[in-house]
């Protein structure tokens, strides 16, 4: 079997990672009462990150299928289902 010294195509597409972003905290912990994350500097002081994240909401819409194509007088739905979609307010 012949051998090749060609570089695999995937390796040619690789790039260096972008510069690392420094975060303003050294450690995190979960507040057991509120189930939110608390952020702390290396010296143990609290870092106020702010309320940057909201709570998610769920949107729901009803879908249905009928036994035929409908026409001018479609029959009532023979099958009904409820679909849910996630919507973030952040």
C-alpha positions as CSV (number, residue, x, y, z in Angstrom):
1,X,0.0,0.0,0.0
2,X,1.5,3.4,-0.9
3,X,2.1,5.9,1.8
4,X,1.4,9.7,1.6
5,X,2.9,12.6,3.4
6,X,-0.1,14.8,2.8
7,X,-1.6,16.5,5.8
8,X,-5.2,15.3,6.6
9,X,-7.8,17.9,5.5
10,X,-9.1,18.3,9.1
11,X,-5.7,19.3,10.5
12,X,-5.4,22.0,7.9
13,X,-8.6,23.5,9.2
14,X,-7.4,23.8,12.8
15,X,-6.8,27.2,14.4
16,X,-5.4,28.3,17.7
17,X,-7.9,29.0,20.5
18,X,-8.7,32.6,21.1
19,X,-7.2,34.4,24.0
20,X,-8.4,33.4,27.4
21,X,-10.9,35.7,29.1
22,X,-10.1,36.5,32.7
23,X,-13.2,36.3,35.0
24,X,-13.5,38.5,38.0
25,X,-13.8,35.6,40.5
26,X,-11.7,32.8,41.7
27,X,-14.3,30.4,43.1
28,X,-18.0,29.8,43.1
29,X,-20.5,28.1,45.5
30,X,-24.1,27.3,45.4
31,X,-26.3,29.2,47.9
32,X,-28.5,26.4,49.4
33,X,-31.4,28.7,50.2
34,X,-31.8,30.4,46.8
35,X,-30.1,27.8,44.6
36,X,-28.1,30.5,42.9
37,X,-24.4,30.8,42.4
38,X,-22.3,33.1,44.6
39,X,-19.0,34.3,43.3
40,X,-15.8,35.0,45.3
41,X,-12.4,36.6,44.7
42,X,-9.2,34.7,45.7
43,X,-9.1,36.7,49.0
44,X,-12.7,35.4,49.8
45,X,-14.6,38.6,49.2
46,X,-17.9,38.4,47.5
47,X,-18.1,39.5,43.8
48,X,-21.5,41.1,42.8
49,X,-22.1,39.7,39.3
50,X,-25.5,41.3,39.0
51,X,-28.7,39.9,37.8
52,X,-27.7,39.1,34.3
53,X,-29.8,36.0,33.9
54,X,-33.5,35.8,34.1
55,X,-35.8,32.9,34.4
56,X,-37.0,30.9,31.5
57,X,-40.6,30.8,30.4
58,X,-42.4,28.0,28.5
59,X,-44.6,28.9,25.6
60,X,-47.3,26.3,24.7
61,X,-49.3,26.0,21.5
62,X,-52.0,23.5,20.6
63,X,-51.6,21.5,17.5
64,X,-54.1,19.2,15.9
65,X,-54.4,16.8,13.0
66,X,-57.6,15.8,11.2
67,X,-58.7,12.8,9.3
68,X,-58.7,14.5,6.0
69,X,-57.2,17.6,4.3
70,X,-59.9,19.9,5.6
71,X,-61.6,21.5,2.6
72,X,-64.2,24.2,3.2
73,X,-65.8,22.3,6.1
74,X,-63.1,20.4,7.9
75,X,-64.1,17.8,10.5
76,X,-63.2,18.4,14.2
77,X,-59.6,17.3,15.0
78,X,-59.3,13.6,15.5
79,X,-55.9,13.9,17.3
80,X,-54.8,16.7,19.5
81,X,-51.4,17.4,21.0
82,X,-49.8,20.1,23.1
83,X,-46.3,21.3,22.1
84,X,-44.0,23.2,24.3
85,X,-41.2,25.5,23.4
86,X,-38.6,27.1,25.7
87,X,-38.2,30.9,25.7
88,X,-35.5,32.6,27.7
89,X,-36.0,36.2,28.9
90,X,-32.3,36.6,29.5
